[in-house]
Amino acid sequence: MTLKKFIRDHLFHIVFFFGGMFVLDVVLWLDPSMRFAKSTLLYLDFLLTIFFCAFIIGLYLYHLKWYRAIQIRMHAQEDGLNWPLTGATSAEKQFIQDYVNQLLDYHQQSIERLIHTQQDQKAFIDSWVHEIKVPLAATQLLVDSVEMQIPDEKFNQLTEELVRIEHYVEQVLYYSRLDSFSKDYLVQETALKPVINQVIRQNSHYFIQKKLHFELTGDQQTVLTDAKWLSFILNQIISNAIKYTPDDGQIKISLHHDALGVWLDIHDSGIGIPAADLPRIFDKGFTGQNGRLSNRNSTGLGLYLAKELSLKLGHELYVESTVDTGTTFKILFPFLSYYNDPDSDQLFGKNTKS
């Protein structure tokens, strides 16, 4: 609260004071029983004005501490929600202070109820995901047991639907764990090729069904990451590549490193992503033009989760695409700068070769 704004708020009182002083001057000047010289009235008005200005400034300084306390809480933004207002020096300020603190209490109670509800929902989702995996595994065993008794086309359709269900279940599980990521990850040195091969094996049915060619090039690279979360990230990207790559297409993965860190590139010869959709493909729920095609189902969560988990792991995820040519996703695993070793890049590269 500045002095200018304070005076503007008290403009009515100022007008009232000078209006009253003017009326007093008129009465004293016109009263025949009172004989005041004009200079005397002006001198009296001057003194009263000085006293009134001193009063206004003193009143402002008196309230200034209160205003600053409120301003500090405003600058604290969301931290101010846990900071009760104090320092009331009048009944008016006490009334405002009680009201503000009551609102903060109501807000805190609402947040606690919301957190409790979210924790219950997360616990339910986690429990549901783990429980649904049991019948899914049992169903897969049953399908495998009747493989020789049903046509290959029916068997492939059943297997594809089971894999798709499991994929969606995994999305739900990892989405529910985004907020509690710090409690469920272990960053350690991880060789990339075994992780990549594991994801490819999980999607081998789709590769076979669509007759896709797969190629992994580059030397072995070891990075700091969480293998489980990285597998999920790769699975989202590779499943997208499979979905939007025509039959007899190609998916290539290459590993290399430079001065920035280790790069993992995933390139497909698919339909590509329109330029208008590229800036939004990592937005939650965004499916884009490709996702709205009638023969392809998309939740808009896969790439969003891949991006969010990459950021939490300290990785960087990029995308390049050309319509009707293909798409390339690039994951950068930056070198850790706190080693403070000018030869760290060369040493890292030497140790990561197979």
C-alpha positions as CSV (number, residue, x, y, z in Angstrom):
1,M,0.0,0.0,0.0
2,T,1.6,3.3,-1.2
3,L,0.9,6.7,0.3
4,K,-0.8,7.8,-2.9
5,K,-3.2,4.8,-2.7
6,F,-3.8,5.5,1.0
7,I,-4.7,9.1,0.3
8,R,-7.0,8.0,-2.5
9,D,-8.8,5.6,-0.1
10,H,-9.3,8.5,2.4
11,L,-10.3,11.0,-0.2
12,F,-13.8,11.3,1.4
13,H,-12.4,12.2,4.7
14,I,-10.1,14.8,3.2
15,V,-13.0,16.4,1.2
16,F,-15.1,16.3,4.4
17,F,-12.3,18.0,6.4
18,F,-11.7,20.8,3.9
19,G,-15.5,21.2,3.4
20,G,-16.0,21.6,7.1
21,M,-13.1,24.0,7.4
22,F,-14.6,26.1,4.6
23,V,-18.0,26.2,6.3
24,L,-16.4,27.2,9.5
25,D,-14.5,30.1,7.8
26,V,-17.8,31.3,6.2
27,V,-19.6,31.3,9.5
28,L,-16.8,33.1,11.4
29,W,-16.5,35.7,8.6
30,L,-20.2,36.4,8.3
31,D,-21.0,36.4,12.1
32,P,-21.3,40.1,13.0
33,S,-20.3,39.4,16.6
34,M,-17.0,37.8,15.5
35,R,-14.4,40.1,14.1
36,F,-11.6,38.1,12.4
37,A,-9.1,39.5,10.0
38,K,-8.8,37.6,6.7
39,S,-5.1,36.9,7.4
40,T,-6.0,35.4,10.8
41,L,-8.5,33.0,9.2
42,L,-6.0,32.0,6.5
43,Y,-3.4,31.4,9.2
44,L,-5.8,29.3,11.2
45,D,-6.7,27.3,8.0
46,F,-3.0,26.8,7.4
47,L,-2.3,25.4,10.9
48,L,-5.4,23.1,10.7
49,T,-4.2,21.8,7.3
50,I,-0.7,21.1,8.7
51,F,-2.1,19.2,11.6
52,F,-4.5,17.3,9.4
53,C,-1.7,16.3,6.9
54,A,0.5,15.2,9.9
55,F,-2.5,13.2,11.1
56,I,-2.9,11.5,7.7
57,I,0.8,10.7,7.4
58,G,0.9,9.4,10.9
59,L,-2.1,7.2,10.3
60,Y,-0.5,5.8,7.2
61,L,2.7,5.0,9.0
62,Y,0.6,3.4,11.8
63,H,-1.0,1.1,9.2
64,L,2.1,0.6,7.1
65,K,3.4,-2.4,9.1
66,W,0.1,-4.1,8.7
67,Y,0.1,-3.5,4.9
68,R,3.7,-4.8,4.6
69,A,2.8,-8.0,6.5
70,I,0.0,-8.6,3.9
71,Q,2.3,-7.7,1.0
72,I,4.9,-10.2,2.2
73,R,2.3,-12.9,2.2
74,M,1.2,-11.9,-1.3
75,H,4.7,-12.2,-2.6
76,A,5.1,-15.6,-0.9
77,Q,2.4,-16.9,-3.3
78,E,1.3,-20.5,-2.4
79,D,3.6,-20.5,0.7
80,G,1.3,-17.7,2.1
81,L,-1.5,-20.3,2.4
82,N,0.3,-21.8,5.3
83,W,1.2,-18.5,6.9
84,P,-1.5,-17.1,9.3
85,L,-2.0,-13.3,9.4
86,T,-1.0,-11.6,12.7
87,G,-0.3,-8.1,14.0
88,A,-3.9,-6.7,14.2
89,T,-3.9,-3.5,16.3
90,S,-7.5,-2.5,16.0
91,A,-10.9,-4.0,16.0
92,E,-11.2,-3.5,12.2
93,K,-7.9,-5.2,11.6
94,Q,-8.7,-8.0,14.0
95,F,-12.0,-8.7,12.1
96,I,-10.1,-8.9,8.8
97,Q,-7.4,-11.0,10.4
98,D,-9.9,-13.5,11.8
99,Y,-11.6,-13.7,8.5
100,V,-8.4,-14.3,6.5
101,N,-7.1,-16.9,9.0
102,Q,-10.5,-18.7,8.9
103,L,-10.2,-18.9,5.2
104,L,-6.7,-20.3,5.5
105,D,-8.0,-23.0,7.9
106,Y,-10.8,-23.9,5.5
107,H,-8.4,-24.1,2.6
108,Q,-6.0,-26.3,4.6
109,Q,-8.9,-28.6,5.6
110,S,-10.0,-28.8,2.0
111,I,-6.5,-29.7,0.8
112,E,-6.2,-32.4,3.5
113,R,-9.5,-33.9,2.4
114,L,-8.4,-33.8,-1.2
115,I,-5.0,-35.4,-0.5
116,H,-6.8,-38.1,1.5
117,T,-9.2,-38.8,-1.3
118,Q,-6.3,-38.9,-3.9
119,Q,-4.4,-41.3,-1.7
120,D,-7.4,-43.6,-1.4
121,Q,-7.9,-43.5,-5.2
122,K,-4.2,-44.2,-5.8
123,A,-4.3,-47.1,-3.4
124,F,-7.3,-48.5,-5.1
125,I,-5.8,-48.1,-8.6
126,D,-2.5,-49.7,-7.5
127,S,-4.5,-52.6,-5.9
128,W,-6.7,-52.9,-9.0
129,V,-3.7,-53.0,-11.3
130,H,-1.9,-55.7,-9.4
131,E,-5.1,-57.8,-9.1
132,I,-6.0,-57.4,-12.8
133,K,-2.6,-58.8,-13.8
134,V,-3.5,-62.2,-12.3
135,P,-6.5,-62.9,-14.6
136,L,-4.5,-61.4,-17.5
137,A,-1.7,-63.8,-16.9
138,A,-4.1,-66.7,-16.5
139,T,-5.9,-65.7,-19.7
140,Q,-2.6,-65.6,-21.6
141,L,-1.8,-69.1,-20.4
142,L,-5.2,-70.3,-21.5
143,V,-4.7,-68.7,-24.9
144,D,-1.3,-70.3,-25.2
145,S,-2.8,-73.7,-24.3
146,V,-5.3,-73.6,-27.2
147,E,-2.9,-72.2,-29.8
148,M,-2.9,-75.4,-31.8
149,Q,-6.7,-75.8,-31.6
150,I,-7.7,-72.4,-33.1
151,P,-6.9,-70.7,-36.4
152,D,-3.7,-68.6,-36.4
153,E,-5.7,-65.5,-37.2
154,K,-7.9,-65.9,-34.1
155,F,-4.9,-66.7,-31.9
156,N,-3.1,-63.6,-33.1
157,Q,-6.1,-61.4,-32.5
158,L,-6.5,-62.8,-28.9
159,T,-2.8,-62.3,-28.2
160,E,-2.9,-58.8,-29.6
161,E,-5.9,-57.8,-27.5
162,L,-4.3,-59.2,-24.4
163,V,-1.1,-57.3,-25.0
164,R,-3.1,-54.1,-25.6
165,I,-5.0,-54.5,-22.3
166,E,-1.8,-55.1,-20.5
167,H,-0.3,-52.0,-22.1
168,Y,-3.3,-49.8,-21.0
169,V,-3.1,-51.3,-17.5
170,E,0.6,-50.3,-17.3
171,Q,-0.3,-46.8,-18.4
172,V,-2.8,-46.5,-15.5
173,L,-0.2,-47.8,-13.0
174,Y,2.5,-45.4,-14.0
175,Y,0.2,-42.5,-14.3
176,S,-1.0,-43.1,-10.7
177,R,2.7,-43.2,-9.6
178,L,3.7,-39.9,-11.1
179,D,3.2,-37.9,-7.9
180,S,5.0,-40.5,-5.8
181,F,7.9,-41.0,-8.3
182,S,10.6,-40.2,-5.7
183,K,9.5,-43.2,-3.6
184,D,9.6,-45.7,-6.4
185,Y,12.8,-45.4,-8.5
186,L,16.4,-46.5,-8.3
187,V,18.9,-44.7,-10.5
188,Q,22.0,-46.8,-11.2
189,E,24.3,-47.6,-14.0
190,T,22.3,-49.4,-16.7
191,A,23.3,-50.9,-20.0
192,L,20.9,-49.8,-22.7
193,K,20.9,-52.7,-25.0
194,P,19.4,-55.3,-22.6
195,V,16.6,-52.8,-21.8
196,I,15.9,-52.2,-25.4
197,N,15.9,-55.9,-26.3
198,Q,13.5,-56.6,-23.4
199,V,11.0,-54.0,-24.8
200,I,11.4,-55.4,-28.3
201,R,10.6,-58.9,-27.0
202,Q,7.5,-57.6,-25.3
203,N,6.3,-56.2,-28.6
204,S,7.6,-59.1,-30.8
205,H,4.1,-60.2,-31.6
206,Y,3.3,-56.9,-33.3
207,F,6.6,-56.9,-35.2
208,I,5.8,-60.4,-36.5
209,Q,2.2,-59.6,-37.3
210,K,3.0,-56.4,-39.2
211,K,6.2,-57.9,-40.7
212,L,8.2,-55.0,-39.4
213,H,12.0,-54.9,-39.7
214,F,14.0,-54.0,-36.6
215,E,17.6,-52.9,-36.4
216,L,19.7,-52.0,-33.4
217,T,22.9,-50.2,-34.2
218,G,25.7,-48.6,-32.2
219,D,28.0,-49.7,-29.4
220,Q,26.8,-50.6,-26.0
221,Q,26.1,-47.5,-23.8
222,T,25.8,-47.4,-20.0
223,V,23.8,-44.6,-18.5
224,L,22.5,-43.6,-15.1
225,T,18.7,-44.3,-15.1
226,D,16.0,-46.5,-13.6
227,A,15.7,-49.6,-15.8
228,K,12.0,-50.2,-15.0
229,W,10.9,-46.6,-15.7
230,L,13.1,-46.4,-18.8
231,S,11.5,-49.6,-20.1
232,F,8.1,-48.1,-19.7
233,I,9.2,-44.9,-21.6
234,L,10.7,-47.0,-24.5
235,N,7.6,-49.2,-24.6
236,Q,5.4,-46.1,-25.1
237,I,7.5,-44.8,-27.9
238,I,8.0,-48.1,-29.6
239,S,4.3,-49.1,-29.4
240,N,3.5,-45.8,-31.0
241,A,6.0,-46.4,-33.7
242,I,4.5,-49.8,-34.4
243,K,1.0,-48.4,-34.4
244,Y,1.7,-45.8,-37.0
245,T,4.1,-47.8,-39.2
246,P,2.6,-49.6,-42.2
247,D,3.2,-53.3,-42.8
248,D,6.7,-54.2,-44.0
249,G,8.0,-51.0,-42.5
250,Q,11.1,-50.5,-40.5
251,I,12.0,-49.4,-37.0
252,K,15.6,-48.6,-36.2
253,I,17.2,-47.8,-32.8
254,S,20.7,-46.4,-32.7
255,L,23.0,-45.6,-29.7
256,H,25.8,-43.1,-29.7
257,H,27.3,-40.4,-27.6
258,D,28.7,-36.9,-28.0
259,A,29.8,-34.0,-25.8
260,L,26.3,-33.7,-24.4
261,G,25.8,-37.3,-23.3
262,V,24.4,-40.6,-24.6
263,W,21.7,-40.5,-27.3
264,L,19.1,-43.2,-27.9
265,D,17.3,-42.6,-31.3
266,I,14.2,-44.5,-32.3
267,H,13.3,-44.0,-35.9
268,D,10.3,-45.4,-37.8
269,S,9.2,-45.3,-41.4
270,G,5.6,-44.6,-40.4
271,I,3.1,-42.0,-41.5
272,G,4.8,-39.2,-39.6
273,I,3.3,-36.5,-37.4
274,P,1.8,-33.3,-39.0
275,A,3.8,-30.2,-38.2
276,A,0.8,-28.6,-36.5
277,D,0.6,-31.4,-34.0
278,L,4.3,-31.7,-33.1
279,P,4.3,-28.9,-30.4
280,R,1.5,-30.7,-28.6
281,I,2.2,-34.4,-28.8
282,F,3.5,-34.5,-25.2
283,D,0.4,-32.8,-23.8
284,K,-1.8,-35.0,-21.7
285,G,-4.8,-36.3,-23.6
286,F,-3.7,-34.9,-26.9
287,T,-4.2,-37.5,-29.7
288,G,-3.7,-35.3,-32.7
289,Q,-4.7,-36.0,-36.3
290,N,-3.2,-39.5,-36.4
291,G,-4.8,-40.5,-33.1
292,R,-8.3,-39.6,-34.4
293,L,-8.0,-41.9,-37.3
294,S,-10.8,-44.4,-37.1
295,N,-8.6,-47.5,-37.3
296,R,-6.2,-46.4,-34.6
297,N,-7.1,-46.0,-30.9
298,S,-5.2,-43.5,-28.8
299,T,-5.5,-42.4,-25.2
300,G,-3.2,-39.4,-25.4
301,L,-1.3,-40.6,-22.3
302,G,1.6,-42.6,-23.6
303,L,3.8,-39.8,-24.9
304,Y,2.7,-37.6,-22.0
305,L,3.9,-40.2,-19.5
306,A,7.1,-40.7,-21.5
307,K,7.9,-37.0,-21.4
308,E,7.1,-36.6,-17.7
309,L,9.0,-39.7,-16.6
310,S,12.0,-38.6,-18.7
311,L,12.1,-35.2,-17.0
312,K,11.9,-36.9,-13.6
313,L,14.8,-39.2,-14.4
314,G,16.8,-36.2,-15.7
315,H,16.6,-37.3,-19.4
316,E,15.6,-35.2,-22.3
317,L,13.1,-36.3,-24.9
318,Y,12.9,-34.8,-28.4
319,V,11.0,-35.6,-31.6
320,E,11.5,-35.0,-35.3
321,S,8.9,-36.0,-37.9
322,T,8.1,-35.7,-41.6
323,V,4.7,-36.7,-42.9
324,D,4.7,-39.8,-45.0
325,T,8.4,-40.3,-44.2
326,G,8.7,-41.2,-40.6
327,T,9.3,-40.1,-37.0
328,T,12.4,-40.0,-34.8
329,F,12.3,-39.8,-31.0
330,K,15.6,-39.0,-29.3
331,I,16.4,-39.5,-25.7
332,L,19.4,-37.7,-24.3
333,F,21.1,-39.1,-21.2
334,P,23.2,-36.1,-20.2
335,F,26.7,-36.6,-18.7
336,L,26.8,-35.6,-15.0
337,S,28.7,-32.3,-14.8
338,Y,29.5,-32.6,-11.1
339,Y,32.3,-35.1,-11.9
340,N,34.4,-32.0,-12.8
341,D,36.7,-34.1,-14.9
342,P,37.7,-32.6,-18.3
343,D,38.3,-36.2,-19.6
344,S,35.0,-37.6,-18.3
345,D,33.4,-37.7,-21.8
346,Q,36.3,-39.8,-23.2
347,L,36.3,-42.0,-20.1
348,F,32.6,-42.5,-20.3
349,G,32.7,-43.3,-23.9
350,K,35.6,-45.8,-23.4
351,N,33.8,-47.6,-20.6
352,T,30.5,-47.9,-22.5
353,K,31.8,-49.7,-25.5
354,S,31.0,-53.4,-25.7
